[in-house]
Amino acid sequence: METKEYLKILKEEIHSTVFATVDENGLPQARVIDIMLVDDNSLYFITAKGKEFYHQLMDKKYVAISGMTGGEGSLSKKAISLRGKIKNVGQELLNKVFEINTYMCDIYPSKESRMALEVFQLYEGQGEYFDLSTKPITRESFALGEQVEVKGGYFVTDKCRRCKICYSKCPQKCIDISVKPVIIRQENCLHCGNCISACPFGAVEKRS
């Protein structure tokens, strides 16, 4: 999928997400924030100038976001995590936010009540998409803006002797043991780390 498709899932299927920031003491803070708008390569959300969240955004200009579709028993479980740079774009998109997200009109019914609100844009960053309903799970990475896509995870080096112990410990059985060195299928990997712990030859390495 393209970046715009992941963002569309975040806006339309997930919508309410957990935003993480850091406070003035360096401690993590989290709250649930709705994704208000998306375009092909960025997303938008709002907050009020009087909130600590606002001041943390203005101070650090960076945020991490996570959200998931479906609850317990749901047949569809898609999750997206995203982290990156944000900027304040003021109130220029505020009318569009309320036009598309009409439920917000009940919370802030008048123009006067919306004076404290400002729109933020996450314009550059790195994300991961998970579909936990597939067997094995599906995992994909993507980038926003000028961010270069970085694919981390666990990889098997030439130290591999194809003993297949890693395969026996892998919950998703996403290791191709027909070749040497064996290959971890990154699109199905949970990043649990069982392979690196189990390998007796130190053939598995973690890359950030």
Buried (B, 14 or more C-beta within 10 A) or exposed (E): EEBBEBBBBBBEBBBEBBBBBBBEEEEEEEEEBBBBBBEEBBBBBBBEEEEEBBBBBBEEEBBBBBBBBBEEEEEEBBBBBBBBBBBBBEBEBBEEBBEEBEEBEEEBEEEEEBEEBBBBBBBBBBBBBBBBBEEBBBBBBBBBBEBEEEEEBBBBEEEBEBBEBBBEBBEBEBBEBEEEBBBBBBEBBBEEEBBBEBBEEEBBEEEE
